Amino acid sequence: MSSSAADPRPSEILRTLALPLPPAPKPVGAYTPFLRDGRLLWTSGHLPLLPDGSLLRGRVGADLDADAGKAAARQVACAILATLENALGSVDRVQRVMKVLGMVNCTPDFTRQPHVLNGASELFAEIWGRERGIGVRSAFGVAALPENVPVEIEAIFEVD
């Protein structure tokens, strides 16, 4: 999928947003942060890593409301962007977001997991446009996540 010459490049949009990306996450276990096979790149589950390398923590529905959870998902998307830049050299090489899977650490009565995941999906749409930046998605609640983070997200991208 190509964009017209008048459209800004995803890297330019990212620069315009002035998002401070965290450092690309390094594995803390027996896994790799991304795996590429041909035109597909999978990311491992990413956490809400802040620019200083610390993690955002809390449980949605108890410590955080739905909008704070959405902001945490946006921060996870920033960590995924850092991994993409590390893996590909530039977010310009992403052709399409194929799939996003998100887990929300939440109370049993919290039911707005899709709203929380919109934090990541909306950022991807800002960067790559709605057609290329929105793929299929699953969002569900879980009883706990590593380090008591509010959101963990993994994604699949088509790349050149």
TIVOMI-237028 format. One line per field, with one value per atom (N, C-alpha, C, O): residue number from 0; atom name; x, z, y. Coordinates in nm, 3 decimals, m for minus. Last residue first. Layout:
BEGIN
pos [NUM, ...]
site [CA, ...]
east [X, ...]
up [Z, ...]
north [Y, ...]
***
This chain:
BEGIN
pos [159, 159, 159, 159, 158, 158, 158, 158, 157, 157, 157, 157, 156, 156, 156, 156, 155, 155, 155, 155, 154, 154, 154, 154, 153, 153, 153, 153, 152, 152, 152, 152, 151, 151, 151, 151, 150, 150, 150, 150, 149, 149, 149, 149, 148, 148, 148, 148, 147, 147, 147, 147, 146, 146, 146, 146, 145, 145, 145, 145, 144, 144, 144, 144, 143, 143, 143, 143, 142, 142, 142, 142, 141, 141, 141, 141, 140, 140, 140, 140, 139, 139, 139, 139, 138, 138, 138, 138, 137, 137, 137, 137, 136, 136, 136, 136, 135, 135, 135, 135, 134, 134, 134, 134, 133, 133, 133, 133, 132, 132, 132, 132, 131, 131, 131, 131, 130, 130, 130, 130, 129, 129, 129, 129, 128, 128, 128, 128, 127, 127, 127, 127, 126, 126, 126, 126, 125, 125, 125, 125, 124, 124, 124, 124, 123, 123, 123, 123, 122, 122, 122, 122, 121, 121, 121, 121, 120, 120, 120, 120, 119, 119, 119, 119, 118, 118, 118, 118, 117, 117, 117, 117, 116, 116, 116, 116, 115, 115, 115, 115, 114, 114, 114, 114, 113, 113, 113, 113, 112, 112, 112, 112, 111, 111, 111, 111, 110, 110, 110, 110, 109, 109, 109, 109, 108, 108, 108, 108, 107, 107, 107, 107, 106, 106, 106, 106, 105, 105, 105, 105, 104, 104, 104, 104, 103, 103, 103, 103, 102, 102, 102, 102, 101, 101, 101, 101, 100, 100, 100, 100, 99, 99, 99, 99, 98, 98, 98, 98, 97, 97, 97, 97, 96, 96, 96, 96, 95, 95, 95, 95, 94, 94, 94, 94, 93, 93, 93, 93, 92, 92, 92, 92, 91, 91, 91, 91, 90, 90, 90, 90, 89, 89, 89, 89, 88, 88, 88, 88, 87, 87, 87, 87, 86, 86, 86, 86, 85, 85, 85, 85, 84, 84, 84, 84, 83, 83, 83, 83, 82, 82, 82, 82, 81, 81, 81, 81, 80, 80, 80, 80, 79, 79, 79, 79, 78, 78, 78, 78, 77, 77, 77, 77, 76, 76, 76, 76, 75, 75, 75, 75, 74, 74, 74, 74, 73, 73, 73, 73, 72, 72, 72, 72, 71, 71, 71, 71, 70, 70, 70, 70, 69, 69, 69, 69, 68, 68, 68, 68, 67, 67, 67, 67, 66, 66, 66, 66, 65, 65, 65, 65, 64, 64, 64, 64, 63, 63, 63, 63, 62, 62, 62, 62, 61, 61, 61, 61, 60, 60, 60, 60, 59, 59, 59, 59, 58, 58, 58, 58, 57, 57, 57, 57, 56, 56, 56, 56, 55, 55, 55, 55, 54, 54, 54, 54, 53, 53, 53, 53, 52, 52, 52, 52, 51, 51, 51, 51, 50, 50, 50, 50, 49, 49, 49, 49, 48, 48, 48, 48, 47, 47, 47, 47, 46, 46, 46, 46, 45, 45, 45, 45, 44, 44, 44, 44, 43, 43, 43, 43, 42, 42, 42, 42, 41, 41, 41, 41, 40, 40, 40, 40, 39, 39, 39, 39, 38, 38, 38, 38, 37, 37, 37, 37, 36, 36, 36, 36, 35, 35, 35, 35, 34, 34, 34, 34, 33, 33, 33, 33, 32, 32, 32, 32, 31, 31, 31, 31, 30, 30, 30, 30, 29, 29, 29, 29, 28, 28, 28, 28, 27, 27, 27, 27, 26, 26, 26, 26, 25, 25, 25, 25, 24, 24, 24, 24, 23, 23, 23, 23, 22, 22, 22, 22, 21, 21, 21, 21, 20, 20, 20, 20, 19, 19, 19, 19, 18, 18, 18, 18, 17, 17, 17, 17, 16, 16, 16, 16, 15, 15, 15, 15, 14, 14, 14, 14, 13, 13, 13, 13, 12, 12, 12, 12, 11, 11, 11, 11, 10, 10, 10, 10, 9, 9, 9, 9, 8, 8, 8, 8, 7, 7, 7, 7, 6, 6, 6, 6, 5, 5, 5, 5, 4, 4, 4, 4, 3, 3, 3, 3, 2, 2, 2, 2, 1, 1, 1, 1, 0, 0, 0, 0]
site [N, CA, C, O, N, CA, C, O, N, CA, C, O, N, CA, C, O, N, CA, C, O, N, CA, C, O, N, CA, C, O, N, CA, C, O, N, CA, C, O, N, CA, C, O, N, CA, C, O, N, CA, C, O, N, CA, C, O, N, CA, C, O, N, CA, C, O, N, CA, C, O, N, CA, C, O, N, CA, C, O, N, CA, C, O, N, CA, C, O, N, CA, C, O, N, CA, C, O, N, CA, C, O, N, CA, C, O, N, CA, C, O, N, CA, C, O, N, CA, C, O, N, CA, C, O, N, CA, C, O, N, CA, C, O, N, CA, C, O, N, CA, C, O, N, CA, C, O, N, CA, C, O, N, CA, C, O, N, CA, C, O, N, CA, C, O, N, CA, C, O, N, CA, C, O, N, CA, C, O, N, CA, C, O, N, CA, C, O, N, CA, C, O, N, CA, C, O, N, CA, C, O, N, CA, C, O, N, CA, C, O, N, CA, C, O, N, CA, C, O, N, CA, C, O, N, CA, C, O, N, CA, C, O, N, CA, C, O, N, CA, C, O, N, CA, C, O, N, CA, C, O, N, CA, C, O, N, CA, C, O, N, CA, C, O, N, CA, C, O, N, CA, C, O, N, CA, C, O, N, CA, C, O, N, CA, C, O, N, CA, C, O, N, CA, C, O, N, CA, C, O, N, CA, C, O, N, CA, C, O, N, CA, C, O, N, CA, C, O, N, CA, C, O, N, CA, C, O, N, CA, C, O, N, CA, C, O, N, CA, C, O, N, CA, C, O, N, CA, C, O, N, CA, C, O, N, CA, C, O, N, CA, C, O, N, CA, C, O, N, CA, C, O, N, CA, C, O, N, CA, C, O, N, CA, C, O, N, CA, C, O, N, CA, C, O, N, CA, C, O, N, CA, C, O, N, CA, C, O, N, CA, C, O, N, CA, C, O, N, CA, C, O, N, CA, C, O, N, CA, C, O, N, CA, C, O, N, CA, C, O, N, CA, C, O, N, CA, C, O, N, CA, C, O, N, CA, C, O, N, CA, C, O, N, CA, C, O, N, CA, C, O, N, CA, C, O, N, CA, C, O, N, CA, C, O, N, CA, C, O, N, CA, C, O, N, CA, C, O, N, CA, C, O, N, CA, C, O, N, CA, C, O, N, CA, C, O, N, CA, C, O, N, CA, C, O, N, CA, C, O, N, CA, C, O, N, CA, C, O, N, CA, C, O, N, CA, C, O, N, CA, C, O, N, CA, C, O, N, CA, C, O, N, CA, C, O, N, CA, C, O, N, CA, C, O, N, CA, C, O, N, CA, C, O, N, CA, C, O, N, CA, C, O, N, CA, C, O, N, CA, C, O, N, CA, C, O, N, CA, C, O, N, CA, C, O, N, CA, C, O, N, CA, C, O, N, CA, C, O, N, CA, C, O, N, CA, C, O, N, CA, C, O, N, CA, C, O, N, CA, C, O, N, CA, C, O, N, CA, C, O, N, CA, C, O, N, CA, C, O, N, CA, C, O, N, CA, C, O, N, CA, C, O, N, CA, C, O, N, CA, C, O, N, CA, C, O, N, CA, C, O, N, CA, C, O, N, CA, C, O, N, CA, C, O, N, CA, C, O]
east [0.785, 0.854, 0.996, 1.071, 0.529, 0.642, 0.704, 0.682, 0.248, 0.303, 0.411, 0.387, 0.245, 0.255, 0.299, 0.376, 0.085, 0.141, 0.134, 0.031, 0.134, 0.080, 0.153, 0.264, 0.032, 0.119, 0.054, m0.067, 0.020, m0.027, 0.079, 0.199, m0.111, m0.006, m0.061, m0.175, m0.187, m0.212, m0.088, 0.025, m0.113, m0.254, m0.284, m0.396, 0.117, 0.091, m0.055, m0.117, 0.224, 0.102, 0.081, 0.032, 0.427, 0.465, 0.345, 0.363, 0.208, 0.340, 0.363, 0.323, m0.139, m0.036, 0.099, 0.105, m0.454, m0.323, m0.235, m0.252, m0.700, m0.692, m0.560, m0.554, m0.804, m0.736, m0.723, m0.734, m1.013, m0.968, m0.904, m0.944, m0.931, m0.999, m0.936, m0.822, m0.955, m0.931, m1.003, m1.124, m0.830, m0.895, m0.857, m0.741, m0.858, m0.815, m0.895, m1.013, m0.730, m0.822, m0.768, m0.649, m0.606, m0.621, m0.728, m0.808, m0.527, m0.626, m0.638, m0.677, m0.348, m0.316, m0.413, m0.385, m0.442, m0.323, m0.297, m0.232, m0.676, m0.676, m0.560, m0.577, m0.599, m0.700, m0.693, m0.703, m0.244, m0.374, m0.471, m0.429, m0.019, m0.026, m0.156, m0.176, m0.060, 0.070, 0.059, 0.121, m0.326, m0.267, m0.139, m0.114, m0.347, m0.422, m0.370, m0.368, m0.189, m0.146, m0.219, m0.159, m0.353, m0.219, m0.168, m0.111, m0.581, m0.593, m0.456, m0.444, m0.474, m0.529, m0.538, m0.507, m0.404, m0.303, m0.354, m0.283, m0.653, m0.533, m0.422, m0.353, m0.830, m0.833, m0.713, m0.675, m0.809, m0.724, m0.726, m0.634, m1.014, m0.874, m0.781, m0.686, m1.240, m1.208, m1.061, m0.993, m1.231, m1.211, m1.177, m1.096, m1.281, m1.151, m1.130, m1.021, m1.490, m1.457, m1.317, m1.245, m1.576, m1.615, m1.575, m1.623, m1.516, m1.478, m1.505, m1.462, m1.557, m1.675, m1.643, m1.734, m1.303, m1.399, m1.521, m1.581, m1.048, m1.138, m1.243, m1.269, m0.766, m0.882, m0.961, m0.943, m0.542, m0.542, m0.654, m0.638, m0.607, m0.624, m0.632, m0.720, m0.443, m0.493, m0.495, m0.397, m0.478, m0.450, m0.517, m0.632, m0.356, m0.418, m0.379, m0.260, m0.390, m0.352, m0.427, m0.549, m0.287, m0.362, m0.303, m0.181, m0.172, m0.256, m0.346, m0.466, m0.093, m0.117, m0.213, m0.323, 0.123, m0.011, m0.005, 0.079, 0.384, 0.284, 0.142, 0.052, 0.662, 0.538, 0.437, 0.409, 0.863, 0.867, 0.746, 0.728, 0.841, 0.800, 0.795, 0.729, 0.963, 0.821, 0.767, 0.658, 1.295, 1.198, 1.057, 1.034, 1.446, 1.515, 1.421, 1.463, 1.334, 1.324, 1.404, 1.427, 1.383, 1.383, 1.398, 1.465, 1.364, 1.484, 1.495, 1.604, 1.108, 1.221, 1.352, 1.440, 0.965, 0.961, 1.078, 1.141, 1.021, 1.067, 1.068, 1.162, 0.892, 1.036, 1.094, 1.204, 0.629, 0.693, 0.845, 0.918, 0.592, 0.591, 0.656, 0.732, 0.595, 0.699, 0.707, 0.816, 0.364, 0.494, 0.609, 0.708, 0.174, 0.195, 0.328, 0.397, 0.189, 0.235, 0.263, 0.362, 0.071, 0.212, 0.270, 0.387, m0.187, m0.112, 0.037, 0.120, m0.249, m0.241, m0.167, m0.092, m0.257, m0.155, m0.138, m0.026, m0.480, m0.350, m0.236, m0.132, m0.668, m0.649, m0.515, m0.443, m0.649, m0.613, m0.586, m0.493, m0.754, m0.614, m0.563, m0.446, m1.014, m0.932, m0.785, m0.699, m1.104, m1.095, m1.007, m0.931, m0.888, m1.017, m0.995, m0.881, m0.688, m0.698, m0.840, m0.905, m0.722, m0.622, m0.635, m0.598, m0.972, m0.936, m0.843, m0.880, m1.001, m1.123, m1.099, m1.193, m0.689, m0.799, m0.927, m0.957, m0.415, m0.524, m0.640, m0.684, m0.068, m0.202, m0.302, m0.279, 0.214, 0.151, 0.011, m0.024, 0.459, 0.334, 0.263, 0.254, 0.808, 0.678, 0.564, 0.573, 1.099, 1.015, 0.881, 0.846, 1.229, 1.252, 1.171, 1.174, 1.159, 1.274, 1.305, 1.397, 0.929, 1.056, 1.179, 1.290, 0.771, 0.781, 0.916, 1.009, 0.589, 0.723, 0.730, 0.699, 0.353, 0.358, 0.488, 0.496, 0.472, 0.414, 0.424, 0.495, 0.408, 0.478, 0.400, 0.278, 0.447, 0.368, 0.454, 0.561, 0.633, 0.595, 0.506, 0.492, 0.528, 0.592, 0.543, 0.429, 0.602, 0.524, 0.600, 0.722, 0.588, 0.667, 0.572, 0.473, 0.593, 0.522, 0.621, 0.723, 0.728, 0.665, 0.587, 0.522, 0.955, 0.910, 0.853, 0.921, 0.925, 0.927, 0.869, 0.748, 1.056, 1.015, 1.027, 1.125, 0.979, 1.022, 0.968, 0.850, 1.069, 1.001, 1.057, 1.167, 1.184, 1.082, 1.007, 0.896, 1.201, 1.257, 1.149, 1.031, 1.256, 1.176, 1.251, 1.352, 1.298, 1.333, 1.239, 1.152, 1.334, 1.308, 1.349, 1.426, 1.341, 1.377, 1.350, 1.344, 1.445, 1.382, 1.432, 1.550, 1.402, 1.492, 1.427, 1.360, 1.228, 1.236, 1.332, 1.341, 1.379, 1.322, 1.338, 1.449, 1.299, 1.400, 1.333, 1.240, 0.997, 1.087, 1.199, 1.195, 0.949, 0.946, 1.039, 1.146, 0.765, 0.894, 0.886, 0.823, 0.610, 0.597, 0.736, 0.815, 0.555, 0.653, 0.635, 0.642, 0.408, 0.337, 0.425, 0.374, 0.609, 0.517, 0.441, 0.415, 0.721, 0.803, 0.713, 0.737, 0.506, 0.555, 0.637, 0.623, 0.501, 0.386, 0.428, 0.391, 0.746, 0.723, 0.605, 0.608, 0.703, 0.809, 0.793, 0.822, 0.497, 0.469, 0.576, 0.543, 0.502, 0.551, 0.519, 0.513, 0.214, 0.337, 0.374, 0.288, 0.106, 0.086, 0.218, 0.322, 0.182, 0.143, 0.125, 0.130, 0.226, 0.343, 0.309, 0.398, 0.018, 0.048, 0.165, 0.199, 0.129, 0.061, 0.097, 0.196, 0.064, 0.147, 0.063, m0.060, 0.085, 0.000, 0.088, 0.179]
up [0.487, 0.360, 0.385, 0.290, 0.688, 0.669, 0.533, 0.469, 0.884, 0.753, 0.728, 0.747, 1.229, 1.126, 0.994, 0.992, 1.527, 1.405, 1.299, 1.280, 1.884, 1.754, 1.642, 1.658, 2.229, 2.124, 1.991, 1.984, 2.545, 2.406, 2.320, 2.335, 2.864, 2.785, 2.645, 2.627, 3.129, 2.993, 2.938, 2.961, 3.393, 3.356, 3.220, 3.198, 3.584, 3.482, 3.441, 3.453, 3.780, 3.808, 3.711, 3.750, 3.679, 3.747, 3.779, 3.804, 3.442, 3.503, 3.564, 3.508, 3.549, 3.446, 3.513, 3.630, 3.637, 3.673, 3.549, 3.457, 3.527, 3.672, 3.715, 3.820, 3.227, 3.298, 3.445, 3.482, 2.946, 3.082, 3.143, 3.116, 2.599, 2.707, 2.841, 2.850, 2.261, 2.388, 2.496, 2.486, 1.934, 2.047, 2.173, 2.191, 1.595, 1.733, 1.828, 1.805, 1.267, 1.354, 1.497, 1.518, 1.230, 1.187, 1.270, 1.336, 1.133, 1.211, 1.151, 1.035, 0.959, 1.101, 1.189, 1.306, 0.699, 0.726, 0.875, 0.913, 0.729, 0.646, 0.679, 0.686, 0.896, 0.939, 0.860, 0.919, 0.933, 0.870, 0.906, 0.943, 1.081, 0.950, 0.875, 0.764, 1.308, 1.244, 1.101, 1.010, 1.387, 1.367, 1.284, 1.198, 1.419, 1.311, 1.283, 1.168, 1.646, 1.521, 1.402, 1.297, 1.826, 1.796, 1.665, 1.582, 1.828, 1.779, 1.746, 1.650, 1.943, 1.806, 1.748, 1.631, 2.205, 2.110, 1.967, 1.880, 2.303, 2.323, 2.228, 2.174, 2.267, 2.170, 2.186, 2.090, 2.492, 2.379, 2.270, 2.188, 2.648, 2.691, 2.570, 2.549, 2.502, 2.519, 2.556, 2.503, 2.537, 2.403, 2.410, 2.331, 2.822, 2.766, 2.625, 2.595, 3.000, 2.892, 2.832, 2.797, 3.226, 3.096, 2.978, 2.866, 3.556, 3.449, 3.314, 3.288, 3.751, 3.702, 3.590, 3.536, 3.821, 3.754, 3.696, 3.600, 3.728, 3.825, 3.752, 3.634, 3.512, 3.559, 3.664, 3.685, 3.275, 3.415, 3.481, 3.505, 2.952, 3.049, 3.188, 3.215, 2.657, 2.784, 2.884, 2.899, 2.304, 2.429, 2.548, 2.541, 1.988, 2.096, 2.226, 2.254, 1.657, 1.790, 1.890, 1.879, 1.324, 1.442, 1.567, 1.581, 1.117, 1.086, 1.205, 1.188, 0.994, 1.121, 1.088, 1.038, 0.714, 0.768, 0.906, 0.931, 0.655, 0.550, 0.605, 0.552, 0.794, 0.825, 0.715, 0.686, 0.732, 0.669, 0.703, 0.646, 0.888, 0.748, 0.678, 0.576, 1.125, 1.118, 0.976, 0.947, 1.085, 1.069, 1.067, 1.014, 1.163, 1.134, 1.121, 1.143, 1.245, 1.104, 1.065, 0.946, 1.521, 1.431, 1.285, 1.209, 1.629, 1.653, 1.552, 1.503, 1.547, 1.500, 1.518, 1.433, 1.687, 1.541, 1.486, 1.388, 1.952, 1.902, 1.750, 1.690, 1.956, 1.981, 1.931, 1.874, 1.917, 1.815, 1.832, 1.733, 2.161, 2.039, 1.926, 1.847, 2.327, 2.344, 2.220, 2.178, 2.232, 2.218, 2.234, 2.162, 2.316, 2.172, 2.146, 2.049, 2.588, 2.537, 2.388, 2.338, 2.585, 2.624, 2.581, 2.543, 2.519, 2.426, 2.457, 2.365, 2.751, 2.625, 2.519, 2.439, 2.928, 2.947, 2.819, 2.783, 2.831, 2.824, 2.842, 2.778, 2.905, 2.763, 2.742, 2.647, 3.182, 3.116, 2.969, 2.913, 3.208, 3.247, 3.189, 3.151, 3.125, 3.045, 3.082, 2.995, 3.328, 3.189, 3.104, 3.020, 3.619, 3.551, 3.404, 3.361, 3.846, 3.727, 3.672, 3.677, 4.062, 4.072, 3.960, 3.977, 3.960, 4.102, 4.117, 4.179, 3.694, 3.771, 3.920, 3.999, 3.628, 3.576, 3.649, 3.664, 3.843, 3.793, 3.750, 3.826, 3.792, 3.847, 3.778, 3.669, 3.647, 3.719, 3.765, 3.775, 3.406, 3.461, 3.525, 3.465, 3.458, 3.414, 3.482, 3.599, 3.334, 3.439, 3.381, 3.269, 3.129, 3.144, 3.254, 3.267, 3.079, 3.169, 3.194, 3.270, 2.917, 2.857, 2.946, 2.896, 3.029, 3.022, 2.964, 2.961, 2.912, 2.948, 2.927, 2.819, 2.945, 2.940, 2.996, 3.112, 2.752, 2.871, 2.860, 2.773, 2.497, 2.546, 2.662, 2.669, 2.379, 2.464, 2.517, 2.574, 2.070, 2.194, 2.272, 2.235, 1.738, 1.860, 1.976, 1.980, 1.414, 1.536, 1.650, 1.658, 1.081, 1.203, 1.321, 1.327, 0.749, 0.876, 0.991, 0.997, 0.518, 0.527, 0.658, 0.675, 0.661, 0.536, 0.558, 0.611, 0.984, 0.886, 0.758, 0.748, 1.289, 1.153, 1.067, 1.076, 1.616, 1.525, 1.387, 1.370, 1.921, 1.792, 1.712, 1.738, 2.167, 2.160, 2.027, 2.020, 2.258, 2.182, 2.169, 2.160, 2.562, 2.446, 2.373, 2.422, 2.857, 2.740, 2.624, 2.591, 2.995, 3.005, 2.876, 2.796, 2.935, 3.073, 3.100, 3.215, 2.641, 2.705, 2.847, 2.877, 2.632, 2.620, 2.692, 2.793, 2.448, 2.560, 2.529, 2.416, 2.345, 2.298, 2.410, 2.461, 2.568, 2.502, 2.456, 2.520, 2.470, 2.568, 2.495, 2.372, 2.295, 2.296, 2.405, 2.430, 2.337, 2.382, 2.390, 2.480, 2.061, 2.166, 2.211, 2.128, 1.868, 1.975, 2.093, 2.209, 1.642, 1.767, 1.889, 2.001, 1.454, 1.481, 1.612, 1.685, 1.453, 1.498, 1.535, 1.636, 1.341, 1.474, 1.533, 1.651, 1.091, 1.181, 1.324, 1.416, 0.993, 1.010, 1.104, 1.187, 0.983, 1.071, 1.095, 1.205, 0.787, 0.926, 1.023, 1.133, 0.573, 0.607, 0.753, 0.834, 0.453, 0.533, 0.563, 0.576, 0.116, 0.251, 0.328, 0.275, m0.138, m0.050, 0.095, 0.187, m0.271, m0.242, m0.145, m0.074, m0.117, m0.220, m0.175, m0.056, m0.022, 0.005, m0.104, m0.176, m0.089, m0.097, m0.065, m0.081, 0.000, 0.000, 0.000, 0.083]
north [m0.389, m0.409, m0.452, m0.475, m0.556, m0.465, m0.488, m0.591, m0.588, m0.618, m0.513, m0.393, m0.685, m0.582, m0.644, m0.739, m0.759, m0.815, m0.705, m0.641, m0.723, m0.683, m0.755, m0.804, m0.704, m0.758, m0.724, m0.699, m0.545, m0.551, m0.619, m0.595, m0.496, m0.561, m0.579, m0.622, m0.271, m0.318, m0.388, m0.344, m0.205, m0.206, m0.269, m0.316, m0.412, m0.309, m0.316, m0.422, m0.583, m0.508, m0.392, m0.286, m0.741, m0.617, m0.526, m0.407, m0.895, m0.882, m0.743, m0.641, m0.892, m0.884, m0.867, m0.829, m1.044, m0.988, m0.986, m1.066, m1.109, m1.088, m1.025, m0.960, m0.938, m1.046, m1.009, m0.892, m0.865, m0.839, m0.962, m1.075, m0.801, m0.872, m0.840, m0.794, m0.753, m0.685, m0.762, m0.786, m0.782, m0.848, m0.773, m0.735, m0.676, m0.655, m0.742, m0.771, m0.589, m0.663, m0.655, m0.630, m0.253, m0.391, m0.459, m0.392, 0.061, m0.014, m0.153, m0.168, 0.179, 0.175, 0.099, 0.075, 0.191, 0.110, 0.089, m0.008, 0.349, 0.228, 0.135, 0.014, 0.568, 0.472, 0.340, 0.233, 0.626, 0.650, 0.539, 0.429, 0.583, 0.518, 0.547, 0.496, 0.756, 0.743, 0.689, 0.744, 0.735, 0.868, 0.858, 0.943, 0.458, 0.524, 0.664, 0.708, 0.427, 0.364, 0.427, 0.447, 0.567, 0.617, 0.556, 0.627, 0.402, 0.540, 0.600, 0.676, 0.167, 0.166, 0.307, 0.328, 0.248, 0.201, 0.213, 0.263, 0.334, 0.416, 0.378, 0.465, 0.128, 0.236, 0.329, 0.396, m0.027, m0.061, 0.044, 0.050, 0.094, 0.102, 0.077, 0.152, 0.017, 0.159, 0.177, 0.263, m0.265, m0.205, m0.056, m0.008, m0.282, m0.317, m0.260, m0.212, m0.222, m0.128, m0.155, m0.061, m0.351, m0.407, m0.320, m0.342, m0.453, m0.359, m0.422, m0.535, m0.640, m0.568, m0.469, m0.406, m0.740, m0.828, m0.755, m0.803, m0.499, m0.558, m0.643, m0.620, m0.572, m0.496, m0.573, m0.693, m0.546, m0.586, m0.506, m0.386, m0.633, m0.525, m0.586, m0.668, m0.711, m0.762, m0.648, m0.575, m0.712, m0.642, m0.706, m0.750, m0.740, m0.816, m0.749, m0.731, m0.648, m0.602, m0.687, m0.704, m0.701, m0.747, m0.687, m0.676, m0.537, m0.653, m0.690, m0.709, m0.233, m0.302, m0.416, m0.393, m0.198, m0.212, m0.277, m0.364, m0.137, m0.120, m0.122, m0.058, 0.007, m0.064, m0.033, 0.084, 0.176, 0.044, m0.041, m0.149, 0.397, 0.410, 0.274, 0.259, 0.358, 0.318, 0.331, 0.282, 0.234, 0.341, 0.283, 0.175, 0.015, 0.140, 0.258, 0.372, m0.222, m0.186, m0.062, m0.038, m0.256, m0.372, m0.333, m0.402, 0.001, m0.079, m0.193, m0.222, 0.070, 0.150, 0.074, 0.080, m0.129, m0.124, m0.044, m0.085, m0.055, m0.185, m0.186, m0.238, 0.192, 0.186, 0.054, 0.052, 0.104, 0.189, 0.188, 0.185, m0.025, m0.104, m0.025, m0.082, 0.199, 0.096, 0.008, m0.031, 0.324, 0.392, 0.292, 0.300, 0.139, 0.158, 0.230, 0.199, 0.189, 0.059, 0.070, 0.017, 0.440, 0.430, 0.295, 0.287, 0.368, 0.454, 0.447, 0.446, 0.231, 0.156, 0.238, 0.182, 0.447, 0.343, 0.261, 0.225, 0.580, 0.647, 0.546, 0.559, 0.386, 0.418, 0.488, 0.459, 0.406, 0.280, 0.302, 0.244, 0.659, 0.638, 0.506, 0.497, 0.599, 0.690, 0.681, 0.695, 0.421, 0.376, 0.467, 0.418, 0.474, 0.471, 0.433, 0.413, 0.283, 0.369, 0.362, 0.258, 0.117, 0.224, 0.327, 0.443, m0.008, 0.007, 0.127, 0.227, 0.005, m0.020, m0.010, m0.004, m0.133, m0.053, m0.094, m0.213, m0.117, m0.201, m0.112, m0.026, m0.031, m0.013, m0.101, m0.153, 0.147, 0.035, 0.072, 0.189, 0.195, 0.248, 0.129, 0.023, 0.147, 0.096, 0.172, 0.209, 0.326, 0.269, 0.224, 0.260, 0.456, 0.314, 0.248, 0.126, 0.714, 0.695, 0.547, 0.515, 0.686, 0.731, 0.711, 0.694, 0.375, 0.521, 0.562, 0.481, 0.107, 0.153, 0.303, 0.353, m0.092, 0.055, 0.109, 0.152, m0.378, m0.317, m0.165, m0.114, m0.619, m0.501, m0.441, m0.452, m0.943, m0.855, m0.742, m0.766, m0.925, m0.990, m0.894, m0.777, m0.865, m0.817, m0.903, m0.947, m0.983, m0.999, m0.933, m0.942, m0.907, m0.886, m0.893, m0.819, m1.027, m1.012, m0.997, m1.065, m1.082, m0.951, m0.931, m0.827, m1.299, m1.240, m1.101, m1.013, m1.274, m1.381, m1.324, m1.302, m1.157, m1.126, m1.251, m1.325, m1.080, m1.186, m1.151, m1.120, m0.915, m0.921, m1.037, m1.086, m0.969, m0.865, m0.861, m0.810, m1.316, m1.205, m1.098, m1.132, m1.504, m1.464, m1.353, m1.303, m1.569, m1.651, m1.620, m1.700, m1.239, m1.382, m1.451, m1.396, m0.983, m1.015, m1.162, m1.204, m0.809, m0.925, m0.945, m0.926, m0.455, m0.569, m0.688, m0.669, m0.203, m0.299, m0.413, m0.461, 0.093, m0.035, m0.137, m0.157, 0.362, 0.278, 0.149, 0.101, 0.541, 0.479, 0.407, 0.393, 0.846, 0.700, 0.648, 0.704, 1.119, 1.066, 0.914, 0.859, 1.253, 1.152, 1.107, 1.061, 1.449, 1.474, 1.379, 1.419, 1.450, 1.420, 1.444, 1.459, 1.486, 1.596, 1.575, 1.670, 1.228, 1.342, 1.460, 1.527, 1.089, 1.054, 1.168, 1.200, 1.211, 1.223, 1.194, 1.265, 1.123, 1.267, 1.291, 1.382, 0.848, 0.898, 1.049, 1.097, 0.833, 0.798, 0.850, 0.893, 1.124, 0.990, 0.960, 1.052, 1.298, 1.293, 1.148, 1.061, 1.305, 1.254, 1.255, 1.217, 1.370, 1.479, 1.434, 1.516, 1.134, 1.216, 1.328, 1.376, 0.881, 0.981, 1.067, 1.072, 0.554, 0.679, 0.777, 0.759, 0.209, 0.329, 0.451, 0.450, m0.117, 0.000, 0.123, 0.135]
***
